[in-house]
Amino acid sequence: MASIPHLNEFVETFEGDDFVIMMISMEEAGVLTEFAGEHELDMWLVRDADGDMFQDYGVRGIPNSLLIGKDGKIAYRGHPMRITEEMIQEQLDAE
């Protein structure tokens, strides 16, 4: 959960830009509701009940993050703590 404040900072920094952070989980809805109540989330919390998104994007472990560019291609795959403002800005600036 150490990555939540890190990711929340990006939500604040890039507010108003074409930028969204989604936290995706396969947990049951009740677990996610409890989690959201216990953590300050400035991002979307999405339930992937069937694991389709995990499978489609090749996610094999958690925590895992994907930075997806405007072109729909994965620009970064790895630990969320390694995402930087510069990486995000580069994707926002891309044509």
Secondary structure, 3 states (H helix, E strand, C coil): CCHHHHHHHHHHHCCCCCCCCEEEECCCHHHHHHHHHHCCCCCEEEECCCCHHHHHCCCCCCCCEEEECCCCCEEEEECHHHCCHHHHHHHHHCC
